[in-house]
Each structure stands twice: as C-alpha cells, then as structure tokens.
Amino acid sequence: MVEEKQDMAFVEETDISCLFAFTELKLLTFSVNGRPRVTPQDVTKIVENWPRLQYLDLCGTPPLGQTPYIDHTHPSRILHGCPLLQHLGLPLGQSGCPTVLSPSSRTYALVASPSVQSPEWLRSSDKTSQN
C-alpha cells in the first residue's frame, strides 16, 4: 500500500518545447497520463509562437505534491498575447490567485497544486451568457 502512494505521487512531466515549431496552432489539448512542464519561458514562447491560439489545455494530470512552475501572473500574459483564446487550462501555483482573471467571454480552468491550500479547480466563465 505504501508503494502505491509513492507511485501515485510521481507524475511524469513532458517538455512541450517541441510543439513550438507549429506556429499556426489554433487548438492544443494535452491529454496523456502525466502533465506538461509549463515554465515561465514556455509562457513567453506560447505568446510568441501561437498568437492565433483559440483553445489551450495544458492541465494534464494535476500535480500531486509538486509545485507548478508558473503562478497567477502567467495566465494573464497568455491572455494578453493570444487575443483569440477562448479556453485556457494550465497547471498553476496559487499564490495571489485568482483576482488577476476578470470575467469575460473566455473560460479558464486552472489546476492548483494540492501542496498549497486552495481548491483543486478554479473556474471563471462568461457571466453574460448566464443572463
């Protein structure tokens, strides 16, 4: 039983840098067992290489006991650099979150690390579509 918990605590990370060669990318969903390693440098590359991105989901498997490499400031950088983006899913450290994200026509799915005191999923969606 102890071995199972140790195995579950390890989540393999995948380097996403090879994807930056696809500069016309409009949709990317990361759906494998594990999670992408998303660093502040990757955020810069996302904005530079995928300006026409409409859907980005890099959540993968939520980090188990691992602190994500990016924090609450990085989704804002992506949203400003990718104006067509309608969905954003990122593994995220929760320090200072979620006040930086204001409601709009976009949907955000942010996976916070269980190693910090925060809800696992924070969601913001368009409030005008609910009226």
C-alpha positions as a Markdown table, in Angstrom:
| # | Residue | x | y | z |
|---|---|---|---|---|
| 1 | Met | 0.0 | 0.0 | 0.0 |
| 2 | Val | 2.8 | 2.4 | 0.8 |
| 3 | Glu | 4.4 | 1.7 | -2.6 |
| 4 | Glu | 1.2 | 2.6 | -4.4 |
| 5 | Lys | 1.1 | 6.0 | -2.7 |
| 6 | Gln | 4.7 | 6.7 | -3.7 |
| 7 | Asp | 3.9 | 5.7 | -7.3 |
| 8 | Met | 0.9 | 8.0 | -7.4 |
| 9 | Ala | 2.9 | 10.9 | -6.0 |
| 10 | Phe | 5.2 | 10.8 | -9.0 |
| 11 | Val | 3.6 | 12.3 | -12.1 |
| 12 | Glu | 5.8 | 12.3 | -15.2 |
| 13 | Glu | 6.4 | 15.7 | -16.8 |
| 14 | Thr | 6.6 | 16.3 | -20.5 |
| 15 | Asp | 8.6 | 19.0 | -22.2 |
| 16 | Ile | 6.4 | 21.0 | -24.5 |
| 17 | Ser | 9.1 | 22.9 | -26.3 |
| 18 | Cys | 9.0 | 20.6 | -29.4 |
| 19 | Leu | 5.4 | 21.9 | -30.0 |
| 20 | Phe | 6.6 | 25.5 | -30.6 |
| 21 | Ala | 7.6 | 24.6 | -34.2 |
| 22 | Phe | 3.8 | 24.5 | -35.0 |
| 23 | Thr | 3.4 | 28.3 | -35.4 |
| 24 | Glu | -0.1 | 28.1 | -36.9 |
| 25 | Leu | -1.5 | 26.2 | -33.9 |
| 26 | Lys | -5.1 | 27.1 | -33.0 |
| 27 | Leu | -6.0 | 24.3 | -30.7 |
| 28 | Leu | -3.9 | 22.2 | -28.3 |
| 29 | Thr | -5.2 | 19.7 | -25.7 |
| 30 | Phe | -2.7 | 17.8 | -23.6 |
| 31 | Ser | -4.3 | 14.5 | -22.8 |
| 32 | Val | -1.8 | 11.9 | -21.8 |
| 33 | Asn | -1.0 | 10.3 | -18.4 |
| 34 | Gly | 1.2 | 12.9 | -16.8 |
| 35 | Arg | 1.4 | 16.7 | -17.2 |
| 36 | Pro | 3.3 | 19.1 | -19.3 |
| 37 | Arg | 6.1 | 21.1 | -17.7 |
| 38 | Val | 5.0 | 24.7 | -18.3 |
| 39 | Thr | 7.6 | 27.2 | -17.2 |
| 40 | Pro | 7.7 | 31.0 | -17.4 |
| 41 | Gln | 9.9 | 30.6 | -20.5 |
| 42 | Asp | 7.2 | 28.4 | -22.1 |
| 43 | Val | 4.6 | 31.1 | -21.4 |
| 44 | Thr | 6.8 | 33.5 | -23.4 |
| 45 | Lys | 7.1 | 31.0 | -26.2 |
| 46 | Ile | 3.3 | 30.3 | -26.2 |
| 47 | Val | 2.7 | 34.1 | -26.8 |
| 48 | Glu | 5.4 | 34.4 | -29.4 |
| 49 | Asn | 4.7 | 31.2 | -31.4 |
| 50 | Trp | 0.9 | 30.8 | -31.1 |
| 51 | Pro | -0.7 | 34.2 | -31.3 |
| 52 | Arg | -3.8 | 32.8 | -33.1 |
| 53 | Leu | -4.4 | 30.2 | -30.5 |
| 54 | Gln | -8.1 | 29.7 | -29.6 |
| 55 | Tyr | -8.0 | 26.7 | -27.2 |
| 56 | Leu | -5.2 | 25.7 | -24.9 |
| 57 | Asp | -5.5 | 23.0 | -22.3 |
| 58 | Leu | -2.2 | 22.0 | -20.7 |
| 59 | Cys | -3.6 | 20.7 | -17.4 |
| 60 | Gly | -2.9 | 17.0 | -17.9 |
| 61 | Thr | -2.9 | 15.1 | -14.7 |
| 62 | Pro | -3.0 | 17.5 | -11.7 |
| 63 | Pro | 0.3 | 17.8 | -9.9 |
| 64 | Leu | 0.5 | 15.6 | -6.8 |
| 65 | Gly | 2.6 | 17.3 | -4.2 |
| 66 | Gln | 4.6 | 19.1 | -6.9 |
| 67 | Thr | 4.6 | 22.9 | -7.0 |
| 68 | Pro | 3.8 | 24.1 | -10.6 |
| 69 | Tyr | 6.5 | 26.2 | -12.3 |
| 70 | Ile | 4.1 | 29.1 | -13.1 |
| 71 | Asp | 2.0 | 31.3 | -10.9 |
| 72 | His | -1.1 | 33.6 | -11.2 |
| 73 | Thr | 0.7 | 36.1 | -13.4 |
| 74 | His | 1.3 | 33.8 | -16.3 |
| 75 | Pro | -2.3 | 33.2 | -17.5 |
| 76 | Ser | -2.7 | 37.0 | -17.9 |
| 77 | Arg | 0.4 | 37.1 | -20.1 |
| 78 | Ile | -1.0 | 34.4 | -22.3 |
| 79 | Leu | -4.5 | 36.0 | -22.4 |
| 80 | His | -3.0 | 39.3 | -23.5 |
| 81 | Gly | -0.7 | 37.7 | -26.0 |
| 82 | Cys | -3.3 | 35.4 | -27.5 |
| 83 | Pro | -6.4 | 37.6 | -28.1 |
| 84 | Leu | -8.4 | 34.9 | -29.8 |
| 85 | Leu | -8.0 | 32.5 | -26.9 |
| 86 | Gln | -11.4 | 31.2 | -25.7 |
| 87 | His | -10.3 | 28.4 | -23.3 |
| 88 | Leu | -7.2 | 28.3 | -21.2 |
| 89 | Gly | -6.2 | 25.4 | -18.9 |
| 90 | Leu | -2.9 | 25.5 | -17.0 |
| 91 | Pro | -1.2 | 23.8 | -14.1 |
| 92 | Leu | -0.9 | 26.7 | -11.7 |
| 93 | Gly | 0.7 | 27.7 | -8.4 |
| 94 | Gln | -2.0 | 29.5 | -6.4 |
| 95 | Ser | -0.1 | 32.4 | -4.7 |
| 96 | Gly | -2.1 | 35.5 | -5.2 |
| 97 | Cys | -4.8 | 33.9 | -7.4 |
| 98 | Pro | -7.5 | 34.3 | -8.7 |
| 99 | Thr | -8.1 | 38.1 | -8.7 |
| 100 | Val | -6.0 | 38.6 | -11.8 |
| 101 | Leu | -8.6 | 36.9 | -14.0 |
| 102 | Ser | -11.6 | 39.0 | -14.8 |
| 103 | Pro | -14.9 | 37.5 | -16.2 |
| 104 | Ser | -15.2 | 37.7 | -20.0 |
| 105 | Ser | -16.3 | 35.6 | -22.8 |
| 106 | Arg | -13.4 | 33.2 | -22.1 |
| 107 | Thr | -13.3 | 30.1 | -19.9 |
| 108 | Tyr | -10.4 | 29.4 | -17.6 |
| 109 | Ala | -9.6 | 26.0 | -16.0 |
| 110 | Leu | -6.7 | 26.4 | -13.6 |
| 111 | Val | -5.2 | 23.4 | -11.8 |
| 112 | Ala | -3.8 | 24.4 | -8.4 |
| 113 | Ser | -1.2 | 22.3 | -6.7 |
| 114 | Pro | -2.6 | 20.3 | -3.8 |
| 115 | Ser | 0.6 | 21.2 | -1.9 |
| 116 | Val | -0.9 | 24.7 | -1.3 |
| 117 | Gln | -4.2 | 25.5 | 0.5 |
| 118 | Ser | -6.5 | 26.1 | -2.4 |
| 119 | Pro | -9.4 | 24.4 | -4.3 |
| 120 | Glu | -8.2 | 21.9 | -6.9 |
| 121 | Trp | -10.1 | 23.6 | -9.7 |
| 122 | Leu | -10.8 | 27.3 | -10.1 |
| 123 | Arg | -13.2 | 28.3 | -12.8 |
| 124 | Ser | -14.3 | 31.5 | -14.3 |
| 125 | Ser | -16.8 | 31.7 | -17.2 |
| 126 | Asp | -18.8 | 34.3 | -19.0 |
| 127 | Lys | -21.5 | 35.7 | -16.7 |
| 128 | Thr | -23.3 | 37.4 | -19.6 |
| 129 | Ser | -24.2 | 34.1 | -21.2 |
| 130 | Gln | -26.0 | 33.1 | -18.0 |
| 131 | Asn | -28.3 | 36.1 | -18.0 |
